[in-house]
Amino acid sequence: MRIGKVRIIMICLCILGLTACGEVIQEEGGNNKEATDEIASTVSSLSIEKNGCITSTIVESFGESYYDEDGLKSMIESDISQYTSAHETAQIKLKNIKVKDSMVNVLIEYGGYQDYAGFNKENFFAGTIRDANTAGFDLNVTLKSVSDSTEISKSKLLEMGDNHIVIANVEIGRASCRERV
């Protein structure tokens, strides 16, 4: 029972982490750039589109004098090139890097959850419950509704096969855990 309560708390934290509140900052100047080039986030986040594409926004401190924006861009592009060379169907694109006020904001787009998981070497899935089960993800969990304390077991979860689920490695503080959202 205690493990179930811990899982519910972790699920809530995972939901919070994946739907993090952020602020959009417009770039100064009225350039006619693509929309992704004009905005910068203040928090790291993942966005999963209806078509399965994933956008990763990484926001980190970039204040040390030995850090170089061009060097970082080159390193990320090299990593993407190496990965896509080894995985011919992978669709990964560095969309933007911005440095402002000692913070770096990196925007990377992935063609699907497999590309995100493989490139980042993480256990990650985004899709239907049926597809998650077929892919071999462990769905032997009991989820509990926050609003009415209704419990959903694996069998009930599998009955909702066309509903969507995200399975991710989520880092909370210094501990790392694998939870389902």
Disulfide bonds with the S-S distance in Angstrom:
none
